[in-house]
Each structure stands twice: as C-alpha cells, then as structure tokens.
Amino acid sequence: MVVLFMGKPGSGKGTQAEVLAEKYGLAHFNTGEVIRHRIANPKTDEDRREKSIYESGKLNTFEWVAALVTEKAHEYAVTGQGIVFSGSPRSLYEAERLIPQLFRDYGKEKVAAILLDVDDHHAVSRNTGRLTCDKCGQTMTVAPENLEKMKGSPCTKCAGRLIQRAIDTAEKIMEKRLPDYCQNTIPAIEFMRAEGILRELDGRQTVAEVTEKVAEIIDPIAKK
C-alpha cells in the first residue's frame, strides 16, 4: 500500500511516517531527505542549479521535484515495496503526476493520504528546533535551549555535522515556507481530496495520539 502524510512544516509528517514504515514494513519516502541527498551529491547541471535554489531558501522547481519523486516511487513499485511519503506531493503539478502513477502501480484502493492539521504557531515552534546534517541530510529536533549547543555536533549516521538550515528559522518559515505551503501544497491536497483518498487528523495531539488515529485509518487498508 501507499500512504501520503501531508501538512505544514512541523506537522509531524516525518515522525508518523517512520512509525508507519516500521509497523507495516513500508519504505519511508522522505521527500525532503531525497532532495537533500540529491543536492548534496549533484549529478547534473540541473541538480547544481537546484542546489543553489534550495540553499537560497526557495522551493525547488516543481518539474525537477516531480521527476525525482515519481522516478523513485516507481522504482519501489517495481520491486513490490509499499511506500509511506512524508511531504509529497508538494505542488499540484507533482500531485497530478504522482497520484495517477501510484493508482496504476498499486491500485487506488491501496492509496491513502492523511492531512496532519496544525496551526502556524506549532509549525514555527517545531521547525525552529530542527538541525540537519550537512552531509547526509538526516534531521533531528532538539529543545530550544539546546539548539545553539548542538550546532556543529557530529551526525549520528555519518561524518557530517549538524547545522540549522536557513529555511528552518522562524523568519523563513513565516515569510516563505508557510505562504509557499498555502499557495502550492494546499492545491495538491485539494486534488487528493477530489480523488477521494484524503483523511484529516489533528496534528497538535501527542505523537501517540496521532499514531492511534492513523492506525484506525490504515489498518483496514492494510487488510485489503
């Protein structure tokens, strides 16, 4: 099956995707990590252009992201591996290409999208505590009082160091990321609603509470 977690930055998409991936043996397709890995290891001139865009705090071009995501998703389907997405599709352009492909590869009855709804305050407070490895792209969330102390610490997965990305500051989130979400991702969410695969949950609840609600949605699909 395929599950797509949607929501604002900091809504808990990655956390719930990791829980679901472990429970059902799904591949966690973290779009942010896929993008970060590609720009950290650019293969083409286009990748290098996208790296400059990413590092400026702007959204990567829809065409580049859509091509990257649909290519990777189909590779999983070919091997018979189920997927859980955290943050894709990020635009209507991407949704119009990814969702029909998932229907073809897995069957519409095995595809579900879950919107984790949080307010802007939660989005800002959760994201400003995020650190990212400058080499492999792994992220971790730390308490605000430990943020400065943890910057520059070694990554637990590789030899990289933890940094706070420019796009994870309160200013960037309020001035750029949330407006981008409203303008670009909400139309993608509405596309999935129109397709009849979208469910909504209160993402302000605890991780355990959200996980319980997610299970109520996903368990019947897993049994089909």
C-alpha angles and dihedrals in degrees: 000000000000126000123187118198113203133183147105122306107288096021092124100258095139095045094051092043091056091050092049093045091055094044097051102024093248126155110251106228102196102185092196091054092046090053093044091049092050095048090045088055105029115190102183141030087257090056090051091051090050090050090058091049092049094048091051089062095249128125117267115247114280093231094054094046094045092051092048095048098044091047093052093042093054090050089060092048092052090057093046093247121148118226139214115197125204109199105355135153095039097176140029088247090058094042092053089056104034102044097053089047091052090050090053094045100042109013123257093259089063096052122087133172122202122195113208103204119209133157124246093261092060091045092054098042094049096046098046088063094057124112124189132202110245091215112038100017097235112156133210134181120225134182113272092244090057098045099096092042092053096049110109094020117139119267115249091225104044145359094280128110132239118252136171108243119228089240092058097065119107090245095053092045094052098037100038120004100049093045089048089051092052094046101040113017101041090063088053090051091050089051089057091046089054089050089056098239102104126106126176131219134178103256093191090078122096119281090253093050093050091046090054092051091047090054090055088058100039104039094072091048092050089055095054 
